[in-house]
Amino acid sequence: MKIVIIGAGHGGLQAAKELSKNGFEVIVYEKNSPQEVSYDWRDDVEPTVFEKLKITLPDNSRKTSRTSFVAPFSETPFYMEKEENANEWSIKRNAFVLLLVKLAQESGAEIEFNTPVQKLIVEDNEVKGVIVNNKKIFANLVIDSSGIDSVFRKEIAKIFNITENIDDNDVFTVYRAFVKTADGEKLPENHKKKVYLKYLGMPGISWCICEPDGLINILIGRVGEMHEREFKNALLKLKKANPVISDEIVMGGKFGRIPVRYPLTKMVGKGYVTVGDAAFMTIPITGSGISNSLRAGQILAEEIIKNNSVSVETLWKYQVKYYEEIGAEHFFVDYMKRTLLTSDNENIKYIFESGIITEDDLCNFSSGKGLKFTPQELMFKLSKCFKKSHFVMSLISALMKGIKAKNLAMKIPEKYDEEKIKLWQTKVERLFS
Ligand SMILES: Cc1cc2nc3c(=O)[nH]c(=O)nc-3n(C[C@H](O)[C@H](O)[C@H](O)COP(=O)(O)OP(=O)(O)OC[C@H]3O[C@@H](n4cnc5c(N)ncnc54)[C@H](O)[C@@H]3O)c2cc1C
């Protein structure tokens, strides 16, 4: 069976490795060169995924340090101390993707760089292959691992009832740069990793992190489009608050886009399946996009291998499993994200400074793990709630709706039945409209 993978994304490469190891003929087309693939900077990844997928990290990977969060308009950061083994891994993005490429090649997959896929071949409402270098390449399955702005998802959206476009509010626009420490400035002892929530009132996060190698890692991010004037002002203020930031860029210095919404309610069609950002599998702040994409690629390969089939029924099993393991939780996280981002800054400041929400809660929430409290913690949080009862009530209401959205997502039809799937899609999507 022949499988074409569009893009050397994490999910696509993981699937490529497993499928080719099990006798499938796999070819990955990547539009960029090996040097240009992914990013030149470091990012954090949730640690357990490497063990689960038996991936040995590249030598230059390292564990991350503690974080201090800064609530909106607050000058007082507060800290997150994590257990040593709970820390994430910081990896060099380009090196990591090239490692996945090597592993896929060693398993027998063919990888063609500098080769953009131009279009899908669609006949009789079924994807039959791709067009590359103006040539038709037929395949039994096309895996779309081409990222958030997949043009292929758009091409087949109508025939497979797949969400075509991503709303502005479902995209996190990010500027990322690693700069040298400014001359004469010392790295602060206690504020090495500062994360600002709703920086300058923008719906999003910004950060200034002093890396162990002496570089300063800066991020300015907001949900929706970031206008030039807004970005310049934020950068200026971030520099003023953190004089260690110089103008000398060593890595990055560019903008990126990250999906911040619940995953696609339909990721599959005849001859076609999506993984990773193309299926909106990311919920930042903490590293989830890379691990979710890797895990999705693994689940997809396992289902295909187990069933020795690429039928739409088999592909649907992949989606169900992804939802059960990871995806359904993101409906809850998405609901809370929407509530927090549209809430008044003073109220947000109170819930963080009073301890109603701690940094650990935030991390668990943003990585899709959900919120779990002991009875004592719950009592403490409730006691702090009285002062802002109106706001807290609206948070509780959002919490309940988030749980409802997650539960509905978990009710994903077990078997591929187009009518049942459409009905379920309409129900879940209505909760977010
Ligand atoms: C600034 C920034 C910071 C981030 N930080 C983190 C973090 O700390 N931790 C984390 O887990 N995630 C982070 N993410 C998210 C993470 O990058 C994504 O979730 C992850 O890369 C998704 O992987 P993917 O498998 O979907 O493929 P992608 O990494 O999106 O790769 C898609 C590939 O497809 C290729 N492609 C596109 N179109 C075509 C075509 N027509 N033909 C051939 N190839 C094509 C692209 O060149 C690319 O190589 C960050 C993202 C950004 C922008």
The ligand as an SDF file (V2000), in Angstrom:
LIG
                    3D

 53 58  0  0  0  0  0  0  0  0999 V2000
    6.4840   30.6470   17.8000 C   0  0  0  0  0  0  0  0  0  0  0  0
    5.9930   29.2660   18.0780 C   0  0  0  0  0  0  0  0  0  0  0  0
    6.3200   28.6600   19.2910 C   0  0  0  0  0  0  0  0  0  0  0  0
    5.8710   27.3570   19.5550 C   0  0  0  0  0  0  0  0  0  0  0  0
    6.2430   26.7710   20.7340 N   0  0  0  0  0  0  0  0  0  0  0  0
    5.9060   25.4990   20.9870 C   0  0  0  0  0  0  0  0  0  0  0  0
    6.3690   24.8310   22.1600 C   0  0  0  0  0  0  0  0  0  0  0  0
    7.0880   25.3920   22.9810 O   0  0  0  0  0  0  0  0  0  0  0  0
    6.0150   23.5340   22.3100 N   0  0  0  0  0  0  0  0  0  0  0  0
    5.2020   22.8740   21.4350 C   0  0  0  0  0  0  0  0  0  0  0  0
    4.9090   21.7020   21.6440 O   0  0  0  0  0  0  0  0  0  0  0  0
    4.7540   23.4780   20.3430 N   0  0  0  0  0  0  0  0  0  0  0  0
    5.0740   24.7740   20.0910 C   0  0  0  0  0  0  0  0  0  0  0  0
    4.6190   25.3890   18.9570 N   0  0  0  0  0  0  0  0  0  0  0  0
    3.6370   24.6770   18.1120 C   0  0  0  0  0  0  0  0  0  0  0  0
    4.3350   23.6820   17.2320 C   0  0  0  0  0  0  0  0  0  0  0  0
    5.2570   24.3500   16.3960 O   0  0  0  0  0  0  0  0  0  0  0  0
    3.3160   22.9700   16.3480 C   0  0  0  0  0  0  0  0  0  0  0  0
    2.2360   22.5230   17.1160 O   0  0  0  0  0  0  0  0  0  0  0  0
    3.9630   21.7660   15.6780 C   0  0  0  0  0  0  0  0  0  0  0  0
    5.0370   22.1800   14.8980 O   0  0  0  0  0  0  0  0  0  0  0  0
    2.9300   21.0770   14.8010 C   0  0  0  0  0  0  0  0  0  0  0  0
    3.5490   20.1090   14.0690 O   0  0  0  0  0  0  0  0  0  0  0  0
    2.9330   19.5040   12.7660 P   0  0  0  0  0  0  0  0  0  0  0  0
    3.2180   18.0570   12.8390 O   0  0  0  0  0  0  0  0  0  0  0  0
    1.5150   19.8810   12.6280 O   0  0  0  0  0  0  0  0  0  0  0  0
    3.7170   20.1440   11.5770 O   0  0  0  0  0  0  0  0  0  0  0  0
    4.4250   21.5090   11.3380 P   0  0  0  0  0  0  0  0  0  0  0  0
    5.5360   21.6720   12.3080 O   0  0  0  0  0  0  0  0  0  0  0  0
    3.4310   22.6080   11.2390 O   0  0  0  0  0  0  0  0  0  0  0  0
    5.0820   21.2540    9.9190 O   0  0  0  0  0  0  0  0  0  0  0  0
    4.3880   21.3250    8.7150 C   0  0  0  0  0  0  0  0  0  0  0  0
    5.3660   21.0800    7.5840 C   0  0  0  0  0  0  0  0  0  0  0  0
    4.6610   21.0120    6.3560 O   0  0  0  0  0  0  0  0  0  0  0  0
    5.4180   21.6700    5.3680 C   0  0  0  0  0  0  0  0  0  0  0  0
    4.5180   22.0570    4.2750 N   0  0  0  0  0  0  0  0  0  0  0  0
    3.5220   22.9910    4.2980 C   0  0  0  0  0  0  0  0  0  0  0  0
    2.9070   23.0530    3.1160 N   0  0  0  0  0  0  0  0  0  0  0  0
    3.5090   22.1320    2.3040 C   0  0  0  0  0  0  0  0  0  0  0  0
    3.3160   21.7340    0.9500 C   0  0  0  0  0  0  0  0  0  0  0  0
    2.3980   22.3040    0.1860 N   0  0  0  0  0  0  0  0  0  0  0  0
    4.1030   20.7580    0.4560 N   0  0  0  0  0  0  0  0  0  0  0  0
    5.0700   20.1610    1.2160 C   0  0  0  0  0  0  0  0  0  0  0  0
    5.3120   20.5430    2.5030 N   0  0  0  0  0  0  0  0  0  0  0  0
    4.5370   21.4970    3.0410 C   0  0  0  0  0  0  0  0  0  0  0  0
    6.0480   22.8520    6.1170 C   0  0  0  0  0  0  0  0  0  0  0  0
    7.1640   23.3600    5.4310 O   0  0  0  0  0  0  0  0  0  0  0  0
    6.4020   22.1920    7.4340 C   0  0  0  0  0  0  0  0  0  0  0  0
    7.6880   21.6340    7.4330 O   0  0  0  0  0  0  0  0  0  0  0  0
    5.0520   26.6810   18.6300 C   0  0  0  0  0  0  0  0  0  0  0  0
    4.7280   27.2860   17.4130 C   0  0  0  0  0  0  0  0  0  0  0  0
    5.1840   28.5580   17.1280 C   0  0  0  0  0  0  0  0  0  0  0  0
    4.8100   29.2170   15.8310 C   0  0  0  0  0  0  0  0  0  0  0  0
  1  2  1  0
  2  3  1  0
  2 52  2  0
  3  4  2  0
  4  5  1  0
  4 50  1  0
  5  6  2  0
  6  7  1  0
  6 13  1  0
  7  8  2  0
  7  9  1  0
  9 10  1  0
 10 11  2  0
 10 12  1  0
 12 13  2  0
 13 14  1  0
 14 15  1  0
 14 50  1  0
 15 16  1  0
 16 17  1  0
 16 18  1  0
 18 19  1  0
 18 20  1  0
 20 21  1  0
 20 22  1  0
 22 23  1  0
 23 24  1  0
 24 25  2  0
 24 26  1  0
 24 27  1  0
 27 28  1  0
 28 29  2  0
 28 30  1  0
 28 31  1  0
 31 32  1  0
 32 33  1  0
 33 34  1  0
 33 48  1  0
 34 35  1  0
 35 36  1  0
 35 46  1  0
 36 37  1  0
 36 45  1  0
 37 38  2  0
 38 39  1  0
 39 40  1  0
 39 45  2  0
 40 41  1  0
 40 42  2  0
 42 43  1  0
 43 44  2  0
 44 45  1  0
 46 47  1  0
 46 48  1  0
 48 49  1  0
 50 51  2  0
 51 52  1  0
 52 53  1  0
M  END
$$$$
